[in-house]
Every structure is written in structure tokens, then in C-alpha cells.
Amino acid sequence: MRHALTAFLAAASLSSIAAAQTPTTPPPQSEIGAAVAKDMDGLMTLYRDLHASPELSLQEVSTAAKLARRLRALKFDVTEKVGGTGVVAVMKNGSGPVLLIRADMDGLPVVEQTGLDFASKVRTKTPEGVETGVMHACGHDTHMTAFIETAKLLAARKKYWDGTLVMILQPAEEVGKGARDMLEDGLYTRFPRPTHAIAFHDAANLPAGQIGYTPGYALANVDSVDIDVKGVGGHGAYPQTTKDPIVLGARIVTSLQTLVSREQEPQDPAVVTVGSFQGGAKHNIIPDEAKLLLTVRSYSDETRAKLIEGIRRIARGEAIAAGVPEDRMPVVTVKDEFTPSTYNPPEFAEQMAGILKAHFPEGRVVRTAAVMGGEDFGRFYRADKSISSFIFWVGGVPADKMAAAKAGQATLPSLHSPFWAPQADQVIATASEAMTVLALDILKRK
């Protein structure tokens, strides 16, 4: 069986190379690509349903249930409610590697403005009680759809592979909790422990259907940090009787910029952004406190620790300089929703990229720069660094919009934008084919 699969992949590779040399002739579809194309009508129906009915983080009850039913129909051994609303589907097929394939399920508190005829009209309340629309503004609906197709393709090709599939639908990626919650609920002890892990994310800066990969750090540590700036309030006409937390907060904001510009190694990227400055309620009152909300981003754990320590030092130092009493020093709180950086072990990343380059036409697979966005897929590798882990990008920008952006005639919406509408059929088809090809190589029959 192994020789048959090898011959098939080699033929697909040769066909792709020949097609790349003759651009006017469409490349012949591989057997896997043809299977995906045959399923596209059903996949787009699933995608539209998922897109129109998003659920917020930790609330993915209906989403998990409908996808669990599909996995059971494919003869996976399915366990629900892992780490909250997570789903784990296991298929054993002899001895061999254990491959974890992951998709995330949660939507975002965003009011959709794409104009799609199946746009989300869902409204709900956040855990903080804020009424909001809900949208798959990060493309998790494409992730889940491609995940289901990958499960179907692999279940139908068991004669080509040996080992165990552990396919997981993860909740709460957007708040940095889902991977952690599933691990804490026994993902690596209740179920087969993976030797390999793969996932993909749609990309709002790559042409639809193009695959991007990044060896090493691919996505960043993401910390949310609160600084409670305390002062001594009073009348705005008599500032000498106060310790103004607004002025102190402004000093802290300014000094925080030196953490990156003057303390950080320039070739080790970092971001410290103050996203919110809250303080005071009336023109002529100096308040007794203000609050700063920060996002802090880095790659290495060492840089992360250095930035957080620097934030504490600067907040305290500026308060001392302002004459704030010791019992009114700023309080710095690192929020629990920490998302660790995502790391693709370089040798494995290049190996996976090589498989994709051999399968797809020339130019479809490109190396991309690391980004400062966050993605908690990295936790699965951090929990066991013997795992060979790889996450890649699949572009979703339609060709006309990409051309307009390159000509300076349009601005592309980013992930999390209410206007982000990927060319879903290209994302789903490419990702399904790519993940299946990678899985068949990792689990190839010896």
C-alpha cells in the first residue's frame, strides 16, 4: 500500500511541475483534490450554516454537537465536553504515529458587515453583560469545515495509513483558554498522546488558496495587562492638594514606549500597546484613580518576563517620581487570558513545507514572516516538546481585492474585522487537501 501511495503522490508532484511550466493549461487535479472538489457543494452548505450561527468562546454548544454528529457518522470514537465544549474524535488504525489535528470553534463579539446573504444575525450578551452581535470574523468557520472534510478523506483512506488520528474541536481560542482547558481535562492522558500535531489558519493577507508557512516562532505571546493608577483626588482648581492619576497615567504611557525602543534588542520583536486609558468623570474633578489596559506581545518566554517586569518597574518608578504615597502605588495585574507563542520546530516545518511544495503547483506554497497575532495552538507543543508541531496559513483574499490592494485602490480588512469575508471555497478546498496530504505522509504505511 505504501508503494501505491508513493506512486500517487509522485504522479501528483510531476503533474504539478508540468502544469507550472505550462501556465495556460490547468493542472490536472490529484485524486485528493478531485475528492474535495466533488464534496464542495456539501462543504459550502456546512460553511454557510456555521457562518450564520456563530457562538462566543465557551458557549460553542450547538456547534460542537452538530460537528460531533458528523464525526460519529465517519466511525470516529467521539467524546464531547472535553475542557468545556471541546470534542475529541479518535480513530485507531494499527500501530504507528499519533497525529493530532485541531480546529477552533468560537466566534467573536463583532457585528457582521460583510453583506453576505448568509451573514450572521446572531445577537447575545458577553460574560460581562454587554449585548453584541456575533461573527466568525477570524475564519474559524472555514477551519471547522476543512477539518470535517479532512476527517472524511482520511476515514475513507485507511488502507493508506497506519497509526491513530486524534481530531479535536477546540473551544475558546479567542480568549486563550480552550487549549489549556482541554489539556487540563486530560487531553494527553484520557486520549492517545500525540507524536505530531497540525492545524491551519486562514490568512487575510495572502491570495485565496495560497499556503504560507513559518519555521520557528510563527505567532506571539499575548498578554493583557491592567495598571490601576492610584492618586489623591480633589478639586480641579486646587491641583496642589492632589496627586493627579491622570498626569501620572500619561507619564506611565510615555515611559512604557521605551521598553521596546530603548531596552529591547531590535532584532527580537516586542509590542507594548496601551489600548485604553480610563479616568475621571467630570471636567473640574481630579479623580483618585485611573486605569490603563495594555496588550503586550513577544516571542520568547524570556522577553515576555522582561517586558512584564519592565511594566511593573516603570509604573512604580513614575509613581515615586510623582510623590505618590507608598500605600497608593500602582497595581499591575497580568490577566489570566495569556496566549503563549506558537512555535513550529524548524526542521519539521521545512519537512511539512516540502511535502506541500511537492504536491501543489509551484508558487502555491510560500514562506511567510512571523506575526504578532496570538494563537493558542502553541500550547499543545508546549505541553510536550517532543511533539512535532506545525501550523500553516491558507490565504483567503479574493484575486480582485488583492489586485486592488496592490494597486493602492483598496485596503484589505484584517482578521477580526466586521468586513472580513474570505473566499471560503478556496480556503476550505486548499486546507482540506493540504491537511490530508500532510496526514497521509505523517501516518504513511511502513
C-alpha positions as CSV (number, residue, x, y, z in Angstrom):
1,M,0.0,0.0,0.0
2,R,2.8,2.3,0.8
3,H,4.2,2.0,-2.8
4,A,0.8,2.8,-4.2
5,L,0.5,6.0,-2.2
6,T,4.1,7.0,-3.0
7,A,3.4,6.5,-6.7
8,F,0.2,8.5,-6.5
9,L,2.0,11.4,-4.7
10,A,4.9,11.3,-7.1
11,A,2.5,11.5,-10.1
12,A,0.7,14.4,-8.5
13,S,4.0,16.2,-7.9
14,L,5.1,15.6,-11.6
15,S,1.8,16.8,-12.9
16,S,2.0,20.0,-10.7
17,I,5.5,20.7,-12.0
18,A,4.5,20.2,-15.6
19,A,1.5,22.4,-15.1
20,A,3.6,25.2,-13.6
21,Q,5.8,25.1,-16.7
22,T,2.7,25.5,-18.9
23,P,0.6,28.2,-17.2
24,T,-2.1,28.2,-19.9
25,T,-3.0,24.6,-19.2
26,P,-4.9,24.0,-15.9
27,P,-3.0,21.4,-13.7
28,P,-4.8,18.0,-13.5
29,Q,-6.3,17.5,-10.1
30,S,-4.8,15.0,-7.8
31,E,-7.1,12.2,-6.5
32,I,-7.4,14.0,-3.2
33,G,-8.1,17.4,-4.9
34,A,-10.7,15.7,-7.0
35,A,-12.4,14.2,-4.0
36,V,-12.5,17.6,-2.3
37,A,-14.0,19.2,-5.4
38,K,-16.7,16.6,-5.5
39,D,-17.6,17.4,-1.9
40,M,-17.6,21.2,-2.3
41,D,-21.4,21.7,-2.6
42,G,-21.9,20.0,0.7
43,L,-19.0,21.7,2.3
44,M,-20.2,25.1,1.4
45,T,-23.6,24.3,2.8
46,L,-21.9,23.4,6.1
47,Y,-19.7,26.5,5.9
48,R,-22.7,28.8,5.4
49,D,-24.5,27.2,8.3
50,L,-21.5,27.6,10.6
51,H,-21.0,31.2,9.4
52,A,-24.6,32.1,10.1
53,S,-24.8,30.6,13.6
54,P,-21.6,31.5,15.4
55,E,-21.2,31.1,19.2
56,L,-18.9,33.0,21.5
57,S,-16.0,31.5,23.4
58,L,-17.0,28.9,26.0
59,Q,-20.6,28.9,24.5
60,E,-20.0,26.6,21.5
61,V,-22.6,24.1,22.5
62,S,-24.6,23.8,19.2
63,T,-21.5,24.0,17.1
64,A,-19.8,21.2,19.0
65,A,-22.9,19.0,18.9
66,K,-23.5,19.3,15.1
67,L,-19.9,18.5,14.3
68,A,-19.7,15.7,16.8
69,R,-22.6,14.0,15.0
70,R,-20.7,14.2,11.7
71,L,-17.6,12.7,13.2
72,R,-19.6,9.8,14.7
73,A,-21.1,9.1,11.3
74,L,-17.5,8.7,10.0
75,K,-16.9,6.0,12.6
76,F,-14.7,8.0,15.0
77,D,-14.9,7.3,18.7
78,V,-16.2,10.7,19.8
79,T,-16.0,12.3,23.3
80,E,-17.8,15.6,23.9
81,K,-17.5,18.2,26.7
82,V,-13.7,17.9,27.0
83,G,-12.4,21.1,28.6
84,G,-15.9,22.6,28.4
85,T,-17.4,22.3,24.9
86,G,-14.4,20.6,23.3
87,V,-14.7,17.5,21.2
88,V,-12.2,14.7,20.8
89,A,-12.6,12.2,17.9
90,V,-10.2,9.2,17.9
91,M,-9.7,6.7,15.0
92,K,-7.2,3.9,15.6
93,N,-5.8,2.1,12.5
94,G,-3.0,-0.1,13.7
95,S,0.3,0.8,15.2
96,G,2.1,4.0,14.2
97,P,2.3,7.7,15.0
98,V,-0.4,9.5,16.8
99,L,-1.5,12.6,14.9
100,L,-3.5,15.4,16.5
101,I,-5.4,17.6,14.0
102,R,-7.1,20.7,15.5
103,A,-9.8,23.2,14.6
104,D,-11.1,26.0,16.7
105,M,-14.8,26.7,17.0
106,D,-15.5,30.1,18.6
107,G,-16.8,33.3,17.1
108,L,-16.2,36.9,18.1
109,P,-18.3,39.7,19.6
110,V,-18.5,41.5,16.3
111,V,-21.5,42.9,14.4
112,E,-21.1,41.5,10.9
113,Q,-20.9,44.0,8.0
114,T,-19.9,41.8,5.1
115,G,-23.1,42.0,3.2
116,L,-23.2,38.2,2.6
117,D,-26.6,36.7,2.1
118,F,-25.8,34.2,4.9
119,A,-24.3,36.8,7.2
120,S,-24.7,36.2,10.9
121,K,-27.6,37.9,12.6
122,V,-26.9,36.3,16.0
123,R,-27.0,38.6,19.0
124,T,-26.1,37.7,22.5
125,K,-24.5,39.0,25.7
126,T,-20.9,38.7,26.6
127,P,-19.9,37.3,30.0
128,E,-19.5,41.0,31.1
129,G,-23.2,41.6,30.2
130,V,-22.6,43.6,27.0
131,E,-25.1,43.0,24.2
132,T,-23.4,42.4,20.9
133,G,-23.6,40.7,17.6
134,V,-21.6,37.5,17.0
135,M,-19.5,36.8,13.9
136,H,-16.9,34.3,12.6
137,A,-14.6,37.3,11.9
138,C,-11.5,35.1,12.3
139,G,-12.5,32.4,9.9
140,H,-13.0,29.6,12.4
141,D,-16.0,28.5,10.2
142,T,-13.5,27.7,7.4
143,H,-11.3,25.9,9.9
144,M,-14.1,23.6,11.1
145,T,-15.4,22.9,7.5
146,A,-12.0,21.9,6.3
147,F,-11.5,19.8,9.5
148,I,-14.6,17.8,8.8
149,E,-13.6,17.2,5.1
150,T,-10.1,16.1,6.3
151,A,-11.7,13.6,8.7
152,K,-13.9,12.3,5.9
153,L,-11.0,11.9,3.5
154,L,-8.7,10.1,6.0
155,A,-11.5,7.8,7.2
156,A,-12.1,6.8,3.6
157,R,-8.3,6.1,3.0
158,K,-7.4,3.9,5.9
159,K,-5.7,1.5,3.6
160,Y,-3.0,4.1,3.0
161,W,-2.1,4.8,6.7
162,D,-1.2,3.3,10.0
163,G,-1.5,4.9,13.4
164,T,-4.0,6.9,15.3
165,L,-5.9,10.1,14.5
166,V,-6.9,12.4,17.4
167,M,-9.0,15.1,15.9
168,I,-10.0,17.8,18.2
169,L,-12.5,20.7,18.0
170,Q,-11.3,23.3,20.4
171,P,-13.3,26.0,22.2
172,A,-12.3,29.4,23.3
173,E,-9.3,30.1,21.2
174,E,-10.2,33.8,21.0
175,V,-9.8,34.2,24.8
176,G,-6.7,32.0,25.1
177,K,-8.4,29.3,27.3
178,G,-9.5,26.5,25.1
179,A,-6.3,24.6,24.5
180,R,-5.4,25.0,28.2
181,D,-8.8,23.8,29.3
182,M,-8.6,20.7,27.1
183,L,-5.1,19.8,28.3
184,E,-6.2,20.3,31.9
185,D,-9.2,18.0,31.3
186,G,-6.9,15.1,30.3
187,L,-6.3,15.5,26.6
188,Y,-2.9,13.8,26.8
189,T,-3.9,11.3,29.5
190,R,-7.5,10.3,28.7
191,F,-6.8,10.0,24.9
192,P,-3.7,8.8,22.9
193,R,-0.8,11.2,23.4
194,P,0.2,12.8,20.1
195,T,3.5,12.4,18.4
196,H,2.6,15.0,15.8
197,A,0.1,17.9,15.7
198,I,-1.0,20.0,12.7
199,A,-3.5,22.9,12.2
200,F,-4.1,25.8,9.8
201,H,-5.4,29.3,10.0
202,D,-7.0,31.4,7.2
203,A,-5.0,34.5,6.3
204,A,-6.3,37.9,5.4
205,N,-3.0,39.0,3.7
206,L,-2.5,36.1,1.3
207,P,-4.2,35.4,-2.0
208,A,-7.0,32.9,-1.8
209,G,-5.6,29.3,-1.9
210,Q,-2.0,30.3,-1.3
211,I,-0.3,28.4,1.6
212,G,2.1,30.2,3.9
213,Y,4.4,28.6,6.5
214,T,6.9,30.0,9.1
215,P,9.6,27.9,10.7
216,G,10.4,28.8,14.3
217,Y,8.2,31.3,16.1
218,A,5.1,31.8,14.0
219,L,2.8,33.7,16.4
220,A,3.4,35.7,19.5
221,N,2.9,35.5,23.3
222,V,-0.1,37.7,24.0
223,D,-0.7,39.2,27.5
224,S,-3.4,41.5,28.7
225,V,-2.1,43.7,31.5
226,D,-4.1,46.2,33.6
227,I,-2.5,49.0,35.5
228,D,-4.6,50.6,38.3
229,V,-3.1,54.0,38.7
230,K,-3.9,55.5,42.1
231,G,-3.7,59.1,43.3
232,V,-5.2,61.5,45.6
233,G,-8.3,63.2,44.2
234,G,-9.6,66.7,44.6
235,H,-10.9,69.9,43.0
236,G,-9.5,70.7,39.6
237,A,-9.0,74.3,40.7
238,Y,-6.6,73.3,43.5
239,P,-4.3,70.7,41.9
240,Q,-1.7,71.3,44.6
241,T,-3.9,69.4,47.1
242,T,-3.9,66.3,44.9
243,K,-1.8,63.6,43.4
244,D,-3.2,63.5,39.9
245,P,-3.6,60.0,38.5
246,I,-4.3,61.3,35.0
247,V,-1.0,63.0,34.8
248,L,0.7,60.0,36.3
249,G,-1.0,57.7,33.9
250,A,0.2,59.9,31.0
251,R,3.7,59.7,32.3
252,I,3.5,55.9,32.5
253,V,2.1,55.6,28.9
254,T,5.0,57.7,27.6
255,S,7.7,55.8,29.6
256,L,6.3,52.4,28.6
257,Q,7.3,53.2,25.0
258,T,11.0,53.0,26.0
259,L,10.6,49.3,26.9
260,V,10.7,48.5,23.2
261,S,12.6,51.4,21.8
262,R,15.4,51.6,24.3
263,E,15.5,48.3,26.3
264,Q,14.6,45.6,23.7
265,E,17.1,44.0,21.3
266,P,15.9,45.4,17.9
267,Q,16.0,42.0,16.3
268,D,13.8,40.5,19.0
269,P,10.3,41.9,18.2
270,A,8.1,43.1,21.0
271,V,4.9,45.2,21.3
272,V,3.6,47.2,24.3
273,T,0.3,49.0,23.4
274,V,-1.9,50.9,25.7
275,G,-5.3,50.3,24.3
276,S,-7.4,52.1,26.9
277,F,-6.9,54.9,29.3
278,Q,-9.9,55.3,31.7
279,G,-10.1,58.0,34.4
280,G,-12.3,60.7,35.7
281,A,-15.9,61.6,35.3
282,K,-16.1,65.5,35.3
283,H,-14.2,68.5,34.0
284,N,-13.3,70.0,37.3
285,I,-12.6,67.0,39.4
286,I,-9.2,65.3,39.7
287,P,-10.0,61.7,40.3
288,D,-8.3,59.4,42.8
289,E,-7.6,56.7,40.2
290,A,-7.2,55.9,36.6
291,K,-6.9,52.6,34.7
292,L,-4.7,51.6,31.7
293,L,-5.3,48.5,29.7
294,L,-2.4,47.1,27.7
295,T,-1.7,44.4,25.2
296,V,1.9,43.0,25.4
297,R,3.4,40.8,22.7
298,S,6.6,38.9,22.4
299,Y,8.0,35.6,21.1
300,S,10.3,34.1,23.8
301,D,9.4,33.5,27.4
302,E,12.5,35.4,28.4
303,T,11.4,38.5,26.5
304,R,7.8,38.2,27.9
305,A,9.1,38.1,31.5
306,K,11.4,41.1,30.8
307,L,8.5,43.2,29.4
308,I,6.2,42.4,32.3
309,E,8.9,43.2,34.9
310,G,9.6,46.5,33.0
311,I,5.9,47.5,33.1
312,R,5.9,47.0,36.9
313,R,9.1,48.9,37.3
314,I,8.1,51.9,35.2
315,A,4.6,52.1,36.8
316,R,6.2,52.2,40.3
317,G,9.0,54.4,39.3
318,E,6.8,57.1,37.8
319,A,4.6,57.0,40.9
320,I,7.5,57.5,43.2
321,A,8.7,60.4,41.0
322,A,5.2,61.9,41.3
323,G,5.3,61.8,45.1
324,V,2.5,59.2,45.4
325,P,2.4,57.7,48.9
326,E,3.6,54.1,49.3
327,D,0.1,52.9,50.0
328,R,-1.1,54.3,46.7
329,M,1.4,52.7,44.4
330,P,0.0,51.4,41.0
331,V,-1.2,47.9,40.9
332,V,-0.1,45.9,37.8
333,T,-2.2,42.8,37.0
334,V,-1.3,40.3,34.3
335,K,-4.7,38.8,33.2
336,D,-5.2,35.1,33.2
337,E,-6.0,35.0,29.4
338,F,-2.4,34.5,28.4
339,T,-1.8,33.1,25.0
340,P,1.6,31.6,24.6
341,S,3.7,31.9,21.4
342,T,3.3,29.3,18.7
343,Y,6.5,27.6,17.6
344,N,7.0,25.5,14.6
345,P,10.1,23.3,15.1
346,P,12.1,24.4,12.1
347,E,13.2,21.0,10.8
348,F,9.7,19.7,10.9
349,A,8.2,22.9,9.4
350,E,10.6,22.6,6.4
351,Q,9.7,18.9,6.1
352,M,6.0,19.7,6.0
353,A,6.5,22.6,3.6
354,G,8.5,20.3,1.3
355,I,5.6,17.8,1.2
356,L,3.2,20.6,0.3
357,K,5.5,22.1,-2.3
358,A,5.8,18.7,-3.9
359,H,2.0,18.3,-4.0
360,F,0.8,21.7,-5.1
361,P,1.8,23.7,-8.2
362,E,4.9,25.9,-8.0
363,G,4.2,29.2,-6.1
364,R,1.2,27.9,-4.1
365,V,3.4,27.4,-1.0
366,V,5.5,30.3,0.3
367,R,7.5,31.1,3.3
368,T,5.9,33.9,5.4
369,A,7.2,36.2,8.2
370,A,6.1,35.6,11.8
371,V,3.3,37.8,13.1
372,M,2.4,39.4,16.4
373,G,-1.0,37.9,16.5
374,G,-1.8,35.1,19.0
375,E,-3.0,31.5,18.6
376,D,-3.2,29.0,21.5
377,F,-2.4,26.1,19.2
378,G,1.1,26.6,20.6
379,R,0.0,25.1,24.0
380,F,-0.2,21.6,22.5
381,Y,3.5,21.7,21.7
382,R,4.5,23.4,24.9
383,A,2.8,20.7,26.9
384,D,5.1,18.1,25.4
385,K,8.0,19.5,23.3
386,S,8.7,16.0,21.9
387,I,5.7,16.6,19.6
388,S,6.4,17.5,16.0
389,S,4.0,20.5,15.6
390,F,3.1,22.6,12.6
391,I,0.6,25.3,11.9
392,F,0.3,27.0,8.5
393,W,-1.7,29.7,6.8
394,V,-4.2,29.4,3.9
395,G,-4.9,32.7,2.1
396,G,-8.4,33.9,1.8
397,V,-8.2,37.2,-0.1
398,P,-10.1,37.1,-3.5
399,A,-8.0,37.9,-6.5
400,D,-9.8,41.1,-7.4
401,K,-9.4,42.5,-3.9
402,M,-5.8,41.5,-3.7
403,A,-5.1,43.3,-7.1
404,A,-7.0,46.4,-5.9
405,A,-5.0,46.5,-2.7
406,K,-1.7,46.1,-4.5
407,A,-2.7,49.0,-6.8
408,G,-3.4,51.2,-3.8
409,Q,-7.1,51.3,-4.7
410,A,-8.4,49.4,-1.7
411,T,-7.5,48.4,1.9
412,L,-7.8,44.8,2.9
413,P,-9.8,44.1,6.0
414,S,-7.9,42.2,8.7
415,L,-8.9,39.2,10.7
416,H,-11.4,40.3,13.4
417,S,-12.8,42.9,11.0
418,P,-16.6,43.1,10.6
419,F,-15.8,43.2,6.9
420,W,-13.6,40.1,6.7
421,A,-15.2,37.6,4.2
422,P,-12.6,35.1,2.9
423,Q,-13.1,33.4,-0.4
424,A,-14.3,30.4,1.6
425,D,-14.4,27.8,-1.1
426,Q,-10.7,28.3,-1.9
427,V,-9.7,28.3,1.8
428,I,-11.7,25.1,2.5
429,A,-10.6,23.2,-0.6
430,T,-6.9,24.1,-0.1
431,A,-6.8,23.4,3.6
432,S,-8.7,20.1,3.3
433,E,-6.3,18.9,0.6
434,A,-3.2,20.2,2.4
435,M,-4.1,18.7,5.8
436,T,-5.0,15.4,4.2
437,V,-1.7,15.2,2.3
438,L,0.3,16.0,5.4
439,A,-1.6,13.5,7.5
440,L,-1.1,10.7,4.9
441,D,2.7,11.4,4.9
442,I,3.0,11.5,8.7
443,L,1.0,8.3,9.0
444,K,2.2,6.6,5.9
445,R,2.2,2.8,5.9
446,K,5.6,1.4,6.5
